[in-house]
Amino acid sequence: MCLEAGRLFSGDENEKTLLRVGSALELIHTYSLIHDDLPALDNDNLRRGKPTSHVVFGEATAILAGDALLTLAFEVIAHAGVEASDGVGVRTLRVLDELARAIGTVKGMVGGQVVDLETTDSTGDSARLEYIHSAKTGALIRAAVRSGALLTSADKNDFDRATTYGEKIGLAFQIADDLLDVLGSQVEMGKTIGKDEQQHKATYPALHGIEASQRIASRLVEEACEALRPYGSRAEVLQGIAHYIVGRKK
């Protein structure tokens, strides 16, 4: 998503920097999965069809591995900024700020995770649930799209459209994840199914029902695609990603 947002607004310009920032985003993503699976959080023993990091290497090593990946992500982006031209170098500082906020405690992954741990299906409501999903999962997806745009000469209208797209698909992704925990296959998903219900998590299916949740996710995807409509065929890949999110099996 970072790569495609950058390509949307600048073609193949800054491709090397986009690749590095995209790689850093995946380092952050992987760190978040390792920590999310820890016994103190979701306590999951399966990820991508394999035993989770703390199961294989021990809890202490898994914590340190996540810490190392998060730190390395910022190192990669900083080096990309140092090696880039002046204009792009300044833009990487904005990317660092964007990612720090996306990972952080106010509207970022850590904040979403804290509220998620405190919330069960008996205490959840629509606003609280939307915050959890938009922060815990959506913030990194939004940041990926916005980071790609930040590394280009996109104007304010471009950036606002990219932000709308990222926010909509970020929330849609987590709703789809909620649905897959109910309807998915453990073989296809590569992780434990049905844990949300077992742990009494506040989810969209628990709060709205399956069919309503599917409609909400589909509506969000259409709104995301509509935000990119002014770019015509140049936005086809990003629009395709949006549709994949609600149709995925894992």
CYANA upper distance limits for C-alpha pairs under 8 A (distance plus 0.5 A):
  1 MET  CA      5 ALA  CA      6.48
  1 MET  CA    141 ILE  CA      8.35
  1 MET  CA    144 ALA  CA      6.46
  1 MET  CA    145 VAL  CA      5.98
  1 MET  CA    148 GLY  CA      8.04
  1 MET  CA    238 LEU  CA      7.47
  2 CYS  CA      6 GLY  CA      6.75
  2 CYS  CA     18 LEU  CA      7.42
  2 CYS  CA     21 VAL  CA      8.13
  2 CYS  CA     22 GLY  CA      6.18
  2 CYS  CA    144 ALA  CA      5.24
  2 CYS  CA    145 VAL  CA      5.39
  2 CYS  CA    146 ARG  CA      7.88
  2 CYS  CA    147 SER  CA      6.68
  2 CYS  CA    148 GLY  CA      4.84
  2 CYS  CA    149 ALA  CA      8.21
  3 LEU  CA      7 ARG  CA      6.65
  3 LEU  CA     15 GLU  CA      8.22
  3 LEU  CA     18 LEU  CA      6.18
  3 LEU  CA     19 LEU  CA      7.18
  3 LEU  CA     22 GLY  CA      7.04
  3 LEU  CA    148 GLY  CA      6.50
  4 GLU  CA      8 LEU  CA      6.45
  4 GLU  CA    145 VAL  CA      8.46
  4 GLU  CA    148 GLY  CA      7.77
  4 GLU  CA    237 VAL  CA      7.70
  4 GLU  CA    238 LEU  CA      7.11
  5 ALA  CA      9 PHE  CA      7.20
  5 ALA  CA    145 VAL  CA      6.08
  5 ALA  CA    146 ARG  CA      8.01
  5 ALA  CA    148 GLY  CA      5.40
  5 ALA  CA    149 ALA  CA      6.10
  5 ALA  CA    162 ALA  CA      7.96
  5 ALA  CA    238 LEU  CA      8.06
  6 GLY  CA     10 SER  CA      6.50
  6 GLY  CA     11 GLY  CA      7.64
  6 GLY  CA     18 LEU  CA      7.38
  6 GLY  CA    147 SER  CA      8.50
  6 GLY  CA    148 GLY  CA      4.75
  6 GLY  CA    149 ALA  CA      5.70
  6 GLY  CA    150 LEU  CA      8.40
  6 GLY  CA    151 LEU  CA      7.16
  6 GLY  CA    152 THR  CA      6.71
  7 ARG  CA     11 GLY  CA      4.70
  7 ARG  CA     12 ASP  CA      6.31
  7 ARG  CA     13 GLU  CA      7.97
  7 ARG  CA     15 GLU  CA      8.45
  7 ARG  CA    148 GLY  CA      8.43
  8 LEU  CA    234 ARG  CA      6.63
  8 LEU  CA    235 ALA  CA      6.98
  9 PHE  CA    149 ALA  CA      7.32
  9 PHE  CA    152 THR  CA      6.86
  9 PHE  CA    153 SER  CA      7.57
  9 PHE  CA    154 ALA  CA      6.35
  9 PHE  CA    158 ASP  CA      8.42
 10 SER  CA     14 ASN  CA      8.40
 10 SER  CA    152 THR  CA      6.41
 10 SER  CA    153 SER  CA      7.59
 10 SER  CA    154 ALA  CA      8.38
 14 ASN  CA     18 LEU  CA      6.67
 14 ASN  CA     88 VAL  CA      8.43
 14 ASN  CA    151 LEU  CA      8.09
 14 ASN  CA    152 THR  CA      8.26
 15 GLU  CA     19 LEU  CA      6.62
 16 LYS  CA     20 ARG  CA      6.92
 17 THR  CA     21 VAL  CA      6.71
 17 THR  CA     80 ALA  CA      6.39
 17 THR  CA     81 GLY  CA      8.33
 17 THR  CA     84 ALA  CA      7.81
 18 LEU  CA     22 GLY  CA      6.43
 18 LEU  CA    148 GLY  CA      7.13
 18 LEU  CA    151 LEU  CA      7.85
 19 LEU  CA     23 SER  CA      6.55
 20 ARG  CA     24 ALA  CA      6.71
 20 ARG  CA     76 VAL  CA      7.12
 20 ARG  CA     77 ILE  CA      7.10
 20 ARG  CA     80 ALA  CA      7.12
 21 VAL  CA     25 LEU  CA      6.76
 21 VAL  CA     76 VAL  CA      7.78
 21 VAL  CA     77 ILE  CA      6.17
 21 VAL  CA     80 ALA  CA      8.17
 21 VAL  CA    147 SER  CA      8.36
 22 GLY  CA     26 GLU  CA      6.99
 22 GLY  CA    144 ALA  CA      7.92
 23 SER  CA     27 LEU  CA      6.87
 23 SER  CA     73 ALA  CA      8.27
 24 ALA  CA     28 ILE  CA      6.87
 24 ALA  CA     72 LEU  CA      8.08
 24 ALA  CA     73 ALA  CA      4.82
 24 ALA  CA     74 PHE  CA      7.53
 24 ALA  CA     76 VAL  CA      6.71
 24 ALA  CA     77 ILE  CA      7.15
 25 LEU  CA     29 HIS  CA      6.63
 25 LEU  CA     73 ALA  CA      7.38
 25 LEU  CA    144 ALA  CA      7.42
 26 GLU  CA     30 THR  CA      6.52
 27 LEU  CA     31 TYR  CA      6.69
 27 LEU  CA     69 LEU  CA      5.96
 27 LEU  CA     70 LEU  CA      6.97
 27 LEU  CA     72 LEU  CA      7.99
 27 LEU  CA     73 ALA  CA      6.24
 28 ILE  CA     32 SER  CA      6.71
 28 ILE  CA     69 LEU  CA      6.89
 28 ILE  CA     70 LEU  CA      5.74
 28 ILE  CA     73 ALA  CA      6.82
 29 HIS  CA     33 LEU  CA      6.93
 29 HIS  CA    140 LEU  CA      8.35
 30 THR  CA     34 ILE  CA      6.80
 30 THR  CA     66 GLY  CA      8.03
 30 THR  CA     69 LEU  CA      8.02
 31 TYR  CA     35 HIS  CA      6.80
 31 TYR  CA     65 ALA  CA      7.82
 31 TYR  CA     66 GLY  CA      4.72
 31 TYR  CA     67 ASP  CA      7.55
 31 TYR  CA     69 LEU  CA      6.15
 31 TYR  CA     70 LEU  CA      6.61
 32 SER  CA     36 ASP  CA      6.35
 32 SER  CA     66 GLY  CA      7.54
 33 LEU  CA     37 ASP  CA      6.68
 34 ILE  CA     38 LEU  CA      7.27
 34 ILE  CA     52 THR  CA      7.73
 34 ILE  CA     53 SER  CA      6.81
 34 ILE  CA     54 HIS  CA      8.25
 34 ILE  CA     62 ALA  CA      7.06
 34 ILE  CA     63 ILE  CA      8.06
 34 ILE  CA     65 ALA  CA      8.44
 34 ILE  CA     66 GLY  CA      6.59
 35 HIS  CA     41 LEU  CA      8.03
 35 HIS  CA     62 ALA  CA      7.83
 35 HIS  CA     63 ILE  CA      6.95
 35 HIS  CA     66 GLY  CA      6.84
 36 ASP  CA     41 LEU  CA      6.24
 36 ASP  CA     42 ASP  CA      6.28
 36 ASP  CA     43 ASN  CA      8.17
 37 ASP  CA     41 LEU  CA      6.92
 37 ASP  CA     42 ASP  CA      5.68
 37 ASP  CA     43 ASN  CA      5.64
 37 ASP  CA     44 ASP  CA      5.31
 37 ASP  CA     45 ASN  CA      7.63
 37 ASP  CA     52 THR  CA      7.45
 37 ASP  CA     54 HIS  CA      8.43
 38 LEU  CA     42 ASP  CA      6.71
 38 LEU  CA     43 ASN  CA      5.49
 38 LEU  CA     44 ASP  CA      7.22
 38 LEU  CA     54 HIS  CA      7.11
 38 LEU  CA     59 GLU  CA      7.61
 38 LEU  CA     62 ALA  CA      8.45
 39 PRO  CA     43 ASN  CA      4.25
 39 PRO  CA     44 ASP  CA      7.50
 41 LEU  CA    117 LEU  CA      8.04
 44 ASP  CA     52 THR  CA      7.64
 44 ASP  CA    191 LYS  CA      8.44
 44 ASP  CA    192 THR  CA      7.66
 45 ASN  CA     51 PRO  CA      6.03
 45 ASN  CA     52 THR  CA      5.69
 45 ASN  CA     55 VAL  CA      6.93
 45 ASN  CA    191 LYS  CA      8.42
 45 ASN  CA    192 THR  CA      8.23
 46 LEU  CA     50 LYS  CA      6.00
 46 LEU  CA     51 PRO  CA      5.15
 46 LEU  CA     52 THR  CA      5.67
 46 LEU  CA    190 GLY  CA      7.35
 46 LEU  CA    191 LYS  CA      5.32
 46 LEU  CA    192 THR  CA      6.70
 47 ARG  CA     51 PRO  CA      6.70
 47 ARG  CA     52 THR  CA      6.01
 47 ARG  CA    190 GLY  CA      6.19
 47 ARG  CA    191 LYS  CA      5.31
 47 ARG  CA    192 THR  CA      8.38
 48 ARG  CA    189 MET  CA      7.48
 48 ARG  CA    190 GLY  CA      4.76
 48 ARG  CA    191 LYS  CA      6.57
 49 GLY  CA    187 VAL  CA      7.71
 49 GLY  CA    189 MET  CA      7.97
 49 GLY  CA    190 GLY  CA      4.26
 49 GLY  CA    191 LYS  CA      6.52
 50 LYS  CA    190 GLY  CA      7.70
 51 PRO  CA     55 VAL  CA      6.61
 51 PRO  CA     56 VAL  CA      6.99
 52 THR  CA     56 VAL  CA      6.99
 53 SER  CA     57 PHE  CA      6.29
 53 SER  CA     58 GLY  CA      7.64
 53 SER  CA     59 GLU  CA      8.27
 53 SER  CA     62 ALA  CA      6.04
 54 HIS  CA     58 GLY  CA      4.86
 54 HIS  CA     59 GLU  CA      4.94
 54 HIS  CA     60 ALA  CA      8.04
 54 HIS  CA     61 THR  CA      7.53
 54 HIS  CA     62 ALA  CA      5.50
 54 HIS  CA     63 ILE  CA      8.47
 55 VAL  CA     59 GLU  CA      7.79
 57 PHE  CA     61 THR  CA      6.52
 57 PHE  CA     62 ALA  CA      7.11
 58 GLY  CA     62 ALA  CA      6.75
 59 GLU  CA     63 ILE  CA      6.74
 60 ALA  CA     64 LEU  CA      6.82
 61 THR  CA     65 ALA  CA      6.43
 62 ALA  CA     66 GLY  CA      6.75
 63 ILE  CA     67 ASP  CA      6.79
 64 LEU  CA     68 ALA  CA      6.53
 65 ALA  CA     69 LEU  CA      6.69
 66 GLY  CA     70 LEU  CA      6.76
 67 ASP  CA     71 THR  CA      6.78
 68 ALA  CA     72 LEU  CA      6.48
 69 LEU  CA     73 ALA  CA      6.68
 70 LEU  CA     74 PHE  CA      7.49
 71 THR  CA     75 GLU  CA      6.99
 72 LEU  CA     76 VAL  CA      6.63
 73 ALA  CA     77 ILE  CA      6.96
 74 PHE  CA     78 ALA  CA      6.53
 74 PHE  CA     96 LEU  CA      7.61
 75 GLU  CA     79 HIS  CA      6.65
 76 VAL  CA     80 ALA  CA      6.73
 77 ILE  CA     81 GLY  CA      6.79
 77 ILE  CA     92 THR  CA      7.37
 77 ILE  CA     96 LEU  CA      7.77
 78 ALA  CA     82 VAL  CA      6.80
 78 ALA  CA     92 THR  CA      7.76
 78 ALA  CA     93 LEU  CA      8.37
 78 ALA  CA     96 LEU  CA      8.45
 79 HIS  CA     83 GLU  CA      6.66
 80 ALA  CA     84 ALA  CA      6.53
 80 ALA  CA     89 GLY  CA      8.02
 80 ALA  CA     92 THR  CA      8.09
 81 GLY  CA     85 SER  CA      8.35
 81 GLY  CA     88 VAL  CA      7.21
 81 GLY  CA     89 GLY  CA      4.61
 81 GLY  CA     90 VAL  CA      7.62
 81 GLY  CA     91 ARG  CA      8.29
 81 GLY  CA     92 THR  CA      5.87
 81 GLY  CA     93 LEU  CA      7.96
 82 VAL  CA     89 GLY  CA      6.61
 83 GLU  CA     89 GLY  CA      8.01
 84 ALA  CA     88 VAL  CA      6.36
 84 ALA  CA     89 GLY  CA      5.83
 85 SER  CA     89 GLY  CA      6.28
 86 ASP  CA     90 VAL  CA      6.79
 87 GLY  CA     91 ARG  CA      7.03
 88 VAL  CA     92 THR  CA      6.82
 88 VAL  CA    151 LEU  CA      6.77
 88 VAL  CA    152 THR  CA      8.27
 89 GLY  CA     93 LEU  CA      7.54
 90 VAL  CA     94 ARG  CA      7.63
 91 ARG  CA     95 VAL  CA      7.00
 91 ARG  CA    150 LEU  CA      6.73
 91 ARG  CA    151 LEU  CA      6.09
 92 THR  CA     96 LEU  CA      6.70
 92 THR  CA    150 LEU  CA      8.31
 92 THR  CA    151 LEU  CA      7.27
 93 LEU  CA     97 ASP  CA      6.87
 94 ARG  CA     98 GLU  CA      6.60
 94 ARG  CA    150 LEU  CA      7.59
 95 VAL  CA     99 LEU  CA      6.64
 95 VAL  CA    147 SER  CA      5.93
 95 VAL  CA    150 LEU  CA      7.17
 95 VAL  CA    151 LEU  CA      8.21
 96 LEU  CA    100 ALA  CA      6.60
 97 ASP  CA    101 ARG  CA      6.79
 98 GLU  CA    102 ALA  CA      6.75
 98 GLU  CA    143 ALA  CA      6.84
 98 GLU  CA    146 ARG  CA      8.45
 98 GLU  CA    147 SER  CA      7.63
 99 LEU  CA    103 ILE  CA      6.63
 99 LEU  CA    140 LEU  CA      7.99
 99 LEU  CA    143 ALA  CA      6.70
100 ALA  CA    104 GLY  CA      6.48
101 ARG  CA    105 THR  CA      8.21
101 ARG  CA    106 VAL  CA      8.17
101 ARG  CA    107 LYS  CA      7.66
101 ARG  CA    108 GLY  CA      6.50
102 ALA  CA    107 LYS  CA      7.23
102 ALA  CA    108 GLY  CA      4.79
102 ALA  CA    109 MET  CA      6.84
102 ALA  CA    135 ALA  CA      8.05
102 ALA  CA    139 ALA  CA      5.53
102 ALA  CA    140 LEU  CA      6.14
102 ALA  CA    143 ALA  CA      6.84
103 ILE  CA    108 GLY  CA      5.17
103 ILE  CA    109 MET  CA      5.25
103 ILE  CA    110 VAL  CA      6.63
103 ILE  CA    139 ALA  CA      7.91
103 ILE  CA    140 LEU  CA      7.56
104 GLY  CA    108 GLY  CA      5.06
104 GLY  CA    109 MET  CA      6.46
104 GLY  CA    110 VAL  CA      5.87
104 GLY  CA    111 GLY  CA      6.95
105 THR  CA    109 MET  CA      7.41
105 THR  CA    110 VAL  CA      5.52
105 THR  CA    111 GLY  CA      4.52
105 THR  CA    112 GLY  CA      8.04
106 VAL  CA    110 VAL  CA      8.48
106 VAL  CA    111 GLY  CA      6.00
107 LYS  CA    111 GLY  CA      6.65
107 LYS  CA    112 GLY  CA      7.52
107 LYS  CA    131 TYR  CA      8.39
107 LYS  CA    134 SER  CA      8.34
107 LYS  CA    135 ALA  CA      5.64
107 LYS  CA    139 ALA  CA      7.70
108 GLY  CA    112 GLY  CA      6.69
108 GLY  CA    135 ALA  CA      5.12
108 GLY  CA    136 LYS  CA      6.70
108 GLY  CA    139 ALA  CA      6.11
108 GLY  CA    140 LEU  CA      8.19
109 MET  CA    113 GLN  CA      6.53
109 MET  CA    135 ALA  CA      5.74
109 MET  CA    136 LYS  CA      4.52
109 MET  CA    137 THR  CA      7.07
109 MET  CA    139 ALA  CA      7.12
109 MET  CA    140 LEU  CA      7.92
110 VAL  CA    114 VAL  CA      6.73
110 VAL  CA    135 ALA  CA      8.42
110 VAL  CA    136 LYS  CA      7.29
111 GLY  CA    115 VAL  CA      6.93
111 GLY  CA    132 ILE  CA      8.49
111 GLY  CA    135 ALA  CA      7.28
111 GLY  CA    136 LYS  CA      7.59
112 GLY  CA    116 ASP  CA      6.50
112 GLY  CA    131 TYR  CA      7.42
112 GLY  CA    132 ILE  CA      5.06
112 GLY  CA    133 HIS  CA      7.47
112 GLY  CA    134 SER  CA      8.14
112 GLY  CA    135 ALA  CA      5.23
112 GLY  CA    136 LYS  CA      4.72
112 GLY  CA    137 THR  CA      8.46
113 GLN  CA    117 LEU  CA      6.68
113 GLN  CA    132 ILE  CA      7.56
113 GLN  CA    135 ALA  CA      8.46
113 GLN  CA    136 LYS  CA      6.12
114 VAL  CA    118 GLU  CA      6.97
115 VAL  CA    119 THR  CA      6.60
115 VAL  CA    132 ILE  CA      6.94
116 ASP  CA    120 THR  CA      8.28
116 ASP  CA    132 ILE  CA      6.49
116 ASP  CA    201 LYS  CA      8.16
116 ASP  CA    202 ALA  CA      8.16
119 THR  CA    123 THR  CA      6.36
119 THR  CA    124 GLY  CA      6.51
119 THR  CA    201 LYS  CA      7.31
119 THR  CA    202 ALA  CA      6.82
120 THR  CA    124 GLY  CA      6.53
120 THR  CA    199 GLN  CA      8.48
120 THR  CA    200 HIS  CA      5.83
120 THR  CA    201 LYS  CA      5.21
120 THR  CA    202 ALA  CA      5.41
121 ASP  CA    200 HIS  CA      6.17
121 ASP  CA    201 LYS  CA      5.95
121 ASP  CA    202 ALA  CA      4.62
121 ASP  CA    203 THR  CA      7.62
121 ASP  CA    206 ALA  CA      7.22
121 ASP  CA    207 LEU  CA      7.69
122 SER  CA    202 ALA  CA      8.12
123 THR  CA    202 ALA  CA      8.25
124 GLY  CA    128 ARG  CA      6.69
124 GLY  CA    129 LEU  CA      6.74
124 GLY  CA    202 ALA  CA      6.12
124 GLY  CA    207 LEU  CA      8.21
125 ASP  CA    129 LEU  CA      6.45
125 ASP  CA    207 LEU  CA      7.87
126 SER  CA    130 GLU  CA      6.54
126 SER  CA    207 LEU  CA      8.11
127 ALA  CA    131 TYR  CA      6.75
128 ARG  CA    132 ILE  CA      6.82
129 LEU  CA    133 HIS  CA      6.78
129 LEU  CA    202 ALA  CA      7.23
129 LEU  CA    203 THR  CA      7.46
129 LEU  CA    204 TYR  CA      8.08
130 GLU  CA    134 SER  CA      6.34
130 GLU  CA    171 LEU  CA      8.02
131 TYR  CA    135 ALA  CA      6.35
132 ILE  CA    136 LYS  CA      6.09
132 ILE  CA    137 THR  CA      8.41
133 HIS  CA    137 THR  CA      6.03
133 HIS  CA    138 GLY  CA      6.59
133 HIS  CA    170 GLY  CA      8.45
133 HIS  CA    171 LEU  CA      6.48
133 HIS  CA    174 GLN  CA      6.58
133 HIS  CA    175 ILE  CA      8.33
134 SER  CA    138 GLY  CA      4.70
134 SER  CA    139 ALA  CA      6.36
134 SER  CA    167 GLU  CA      7.82
134 SER  CA    170 GLY  CA      7.02
134 SER  CA    171 LEU  CA      5.93
135 ALA  CA    139 ALA  CA      5.44
135 ALA  CA    140 LEU  CA      8.49
136 LYS  CA    140 LEU  CA      8.43
137 THR  CA    141 ILE  CA      7.42
137 THR  CA    170 GLY  CA      6.98
137 THR  CA    171 LEU  CA      7.89
137 THR  CA    173 PHE  CA      8.39
137 THR  CA    174 GLN  CA      6.94
138 GLY  CA    142 ARG  CA      6.46
138 GLY  CA    166 GLY  CA      8.18
138 GLY  CA    167 GLU  CA      6.83
138 GLY  CA    169 ILE  CA      8.02
138 GLY  CA    170 GLY  CA      4.26
138 GLY  CA    171 LEU  CA      5.86
138 GLY  CA    173 PHE  CA      8.09
138 GLY  CA    174 GLN  CA      7.86
139 ALA  CA    143 ALA  CA      6.50
139 ALA  CA    167 GLU  CA      8.00
139 ALA  CA    170 GLY  CA      7.47
140 LEU  CA    144 ALA  CA      6.61
140 LEU  CA    170 GLY  CA      8.36
141 ILE  CA    145 VAL  CA      7.10
141 ILE  CA    166 GLY  CA      6.58
141 ILE  CA    167 GLU  CA      8.04
141 ILE  CA    169 ILE  CA      8.16
141 ILE  CA    170 GLY  CA      5.87
142 ARG  CA    146 ARG  CA      6.62
142 ARG  CA    163 THR  CA      6.95
142 ARG  CA    165 TYR  CA      8.28
142 ARG  CA    166 GLY  CA      4.56
142 ARG  CA    167 GLU  CA      5.83
142 ARG  CA    170 GLY  CA      6.75
143 ALA  CA    147 SER  CA      6.17
143 ALA  CA    166 GLY  CA      7.96
144 ALA  CA    148 GLY  CA      6.92
144 ALA  CA    166 GLY  CA      8.33
145 VAL  CA    149 ALA  CA      6.99
145 VAL  CA    162 ALA  CA      6.86
145 VAL  CA    163 THR  CA      7.65
145 VAL  CA    166 GLY  CA      6.32
146 ARG  CA    150 LEU  CA      6.50
146 ARG  CA    159 PHE  CA      7.48
146 ARG  CA    162 ALA  CA      6.72
146 ARG  CA    163 THR  CA      6.57
146 ARG  CA    166 GLY  CA      7.88
147 SER  CA    151 LEU  CA      6.90
148 GLY  CA    152 THR  CA      7.62
149 ALA  CA    153 SER  CA      8.19
149 ALA  CA    154 ALA  CA      6.60
149 ALA  CA    158 ASP  CA      8.40
149 ALA  CA    159 PHE  CA      6.84
149 ALA  CA    162 ALA  CA      7.69
150 LEU  CA    154 ALA  CA      7.61
150 LEU  CA    159 PHE  CA      8.21
154 ALA  CA    158 ASP  CA      5.99
154 ALA  CA    159 PHE  CA      6.73
155 ASP  CA    159 PHE  CA      6.69
156 LYS  CA    160 ASP  CA      6.54
157 ASN  CA    161 ARG  CA      6.72
158 ASP  CA    162 ALA  CA      6.72
159 PHE  CA    163 THR  CA      6.57
160 ASP  CA    164 THR  CA      6.71
161 ARG  CA    165 TYR  CA      6.68
161 ARG  CA    227 ALA  CA      5.91
161 ARG  CA    228 LEU  CA      6.98
162 ALA  CA    166 GLY  CA      6.60
162 ALA  CA    227 ALA  CA      8.08
162 ALA  CA    228 LEU  CA      7.98
163 THR  CA    167 GLU  CA      6.57
164 THR  CA    168 LYS  CA      6.63
164 THR  CA    224 ALA  CA      7.00
164 THR  CA    227 ALA  CA      7.15
165 TYR  CA    169 ILE  CA      6.72
165 TYR  CA    223 GLU  CA      8.08
165 TYR  CA    224 ALA  CA      4.77
165 TYR  CA    225 CYS  CA      7.41
165 TYR  CA    227 ALA  CA      6.62
165 TYR  CA    228 LEU  CA      7.74
166 GLY  CA    170 GLY  CA      6.32
166 GLY  CA    224 ALA  CA      7.92
167 GLU  CA    171 LEU  CA      6.88
168 LYS  CA    172 ALA  CA      6.68
168 LYS  CA    220 LEU  CA      5.78
168 LYS  CA    221 VAL  CA      7.02
168 LYS  CA    223 GLU  CA      7.54
168 LYS  CA    224 ALA  CA      5.98
169 ILE  CA    173 PHE  CA      6.32
169 ILE  CA    220 LEU  CA      7.11
169 ILE  CA    221 VAL  CA      6.50
169 ILE  CA    224 ALA  CA      6.93
169 ILE  CA    242 ALA  CA      6.54
169 ILE  CA    245 ILE  CA      8.06
170 GLY  CA    174 GLN  CA      7.24
171 LEU  CA    175 ILE  CA      6.85
171 LEU  CA    217 ALA  CA      8.27
171 LEU  CA    220 LEU  CA      8.22
172 ALA  CA    176 ALA  CA      6.60
172 ALA  CA    216 ILE  CA      8.26
172 ALA  CA    217 ALA  CA      5.24
172 ALA  CA    218 SER  CA      8.07
172 ALA  CA    220 LEU  CA      6.55
172 ALA  CA    221 VAL  CA      7.23
172 ALA  CA    245 ILE  CA      7.70
172 ALA  CA    246 VAL  CA      7.49
173 PHE  CA    177 ASP  CA      6.72
173 PHE  CA    217 ALA  CA      8.30
173 PHE  CA    245 ILE  CA      6.16
173 PHE  CA    246 VAL  CA      7.37
174 GLN  CA    178 ASP  CA      6.66
175 ILE  CA    179 LEU  CA      6.80
175 ILE  CA    203 THR  CA      8.24
175 ILE  CA    204 TYR  CA      6.68
175 ILE  CA    213 SER  CA      7.37
175 ILE  CA    214 GLN  CA      8.40
175 ILE  CA    217 ALA  CA      6.78
176 ALA  CA    180 LEU  CA      6.64
176 ALA  CA    214 GLN  CA      8.07
176 ALA  CA    217 ALA  CA      7.37
176 ALA  CA    245 ILE  CA      7.52
176 ALA  CA    246 VAL  CA      6.15
177 ASP  CA    181 ASP  CA      6.79
178 ASP  CA    182 VAL  CA      7.39
178 ASP  CA    196 ASP  CA      8.31
178 ASP  CA    203 THR  CA      6.60
178 ASP  CA    204 TYR  CA      7.00
178 ASP  CA    205 PRO  CA      7.28
179 LEU  CA    183 LEU  CA      6.45
179 LEU  CA    184 GLY  CA      7.96
179 LEU  CA    204 TYR  CA      8.24
179 LEU  CA    205 PRO  CA      6.97
179 LEU  CA    210 ILE  CA      7.41
179 LEU  CA    213 SER  CA      8.16
179 LEU  CA    214 GLN  CA      8.30
180 LEU  CA    184 GLY  CA      4.78
180 LEU  CA    185 SER  CA      8.22
180 LEU  CA    193 ILE  CA      8.37
180 LEU  CA    249 LYS  CA      7.67
180 LEU  CA    250 LYS  CA      7.80
181 ASP  CA    193 ILE  CA      5.57
181 ASP  CA    194 GLY  CA      5.73
181 ASP  CA    195 LYS  CA      7.63
181 ASP  CA    196 ASP  CA      7.43
182 VAL  CA    193 ILE  CA      7.49
182 VAL  CA    194 GLY  CA      6.29
184 GLY  CA    188 GLU  CA      7.91
184 GLY  CA    189 MET  CA      7.33
184 GLY  CA    193 ILE  CA      7.57
184 GLY  CA    249 LYS  CA      7.11
184 GLY  CA    250 LYS  CA      7.93
185 SER  CA    189 MET  CA      6.40
185 SER  CA    193 ILE  CA      7.54
185 SER  CA    249 LYS  CA      8.36
186 GLN  CA    190 GLY  CA      6.04
186 GLN  CA    191 LYS  CA      6.22
186 GLN  CA    192 THR  CA      6.38
186 GLN  CA    193 ILE  CA      6.15
187 VAL  CA    191 LYS  CA      8.16
188 GLU  CA    249 LYS  CA      7.01
188 GLU  CA    250 LYS  CA      6.24
189 MET  CA    193 ILE  CA      8.47
189 MET  CA    249 LYS  CA      7.25
189 MET  CA    250 LYS  CA      4.69
190 GLY  CA    250 LYS  CA      7.94
194 GLY  CA    198 GLN  CA      7.00
195 LYS  CA    199 GLN  CA      6.48
196 ASP  CA    200 HIS  CA      6.40
196 ASP  CA    201 LYS  CA      5.44
196 ASP  CA    202 ALA  CA      8.19
196 ASP  CA    203 THR  CA      7.96
197 GLU  CA    201 LYS  CA      6.65
202 ALA  CA    206 ALA  CA      6.98
202 ALA  CA    207 LEU  CA      7.55
203 THR  CA    207 LEU  CA      6.65
204 TYR  CA    208 HIS  CA      6.03
204 TYR  CA    209 GLY  CA      7.36
204 TYR  CA    210 ILE  CA      8.23
204 TYR  CA    213 SER  CA      6.36
205 PRO  CA    209 GLY  CA      4.72
205 PRO  CA    210 ILE  CA      5.30
205 PRO  CA    212 ALA  CA      8.32
205 PRO  CA    213 SER  CA      6.41
206 ALA  CA    210 ILE  CA      8.45
208 HIS  CA    212 ALA  CA      6.35
208 HIS  CA    213 SER  CA      6.59
209 GLY  CA    213 SER  CA      6.61
210 ILE  CA    214 GLN  CA      6.73
211 GLU  CA    215 ARG  CA      6.82
212 ALA  CA    216 ILE  CA      6.70
213 SER  CA    217 ALA  CA      6.70
214 GLN  CA    218 SER  CA      6.68
215 ARG  CA    219 ARG  CA      6.58
216 ILE  CA    220 LEU  CA      6.73
217 ALA  CA    221 VAL  CA      6.86
217 ALA  CA    246 VAL  CA      7.13
218 SER  CA    222 GLU  CA      6.83
218 SER  CA    246 VAL  CA      7.24
219 ARG  CA    223 GLU  CA      6.72
220 LEU  CA    224 ALA  CA      6.61
221 VAL  CA    225 CYS  CA      6.70
221 VAL  CA    242 ALA  CA      6.21
221 VAL  CA    243 HIS  CA      6.93
221 VAL  CA    246 VAL  CA      8.26
222 GLU  CA    226 GLU  CA      6.56
223 GLU  CA    227 ALA  CA      6.84
224 ALA  CA    228 LEU  CA      7.49
224 ALA  CA    239 GLN  CA      8.19
224 ALA  CA    242 ALA  CA      7.80
225 CYS  CA    229 ARG  CA      6.84
225 CYS  CA    239 GLN  CA      5.87
225 CYS  CA    242 ALA  CA      7.72
228 LEU  CA    232 GLY  CA      8.01
228 LEU  CA    235 ALA  CA      6.80
228 LEU  CA    239 GLN  CA      8.18
229 ARG  CA    235 ALA  CA      7.90
231 TYR  CA    235 ALA  CA      6.30
232 GLY  CA    236 GLU  CA      7.84
235 ALA  CA    239 GLN  CA      6.64
236 GLU  CA    240 GLY  CA      6.44
237 VAL  CA    241 ILE  CA      6.73
238 LEU  CA    242 ALA  CA      6.89
239 GLN  CA    243 HIS  CA      6.98
240 GLY  CA    244 TYR  CA      6.63
241 ILE  CA    245 ILE  CA      6.81
242 ALA  CA    246 VAL  CA      7.81
243 HIS  CA    247 GLY  CA      7.01
244 TYR  CA    248 ARG  CA      6.11
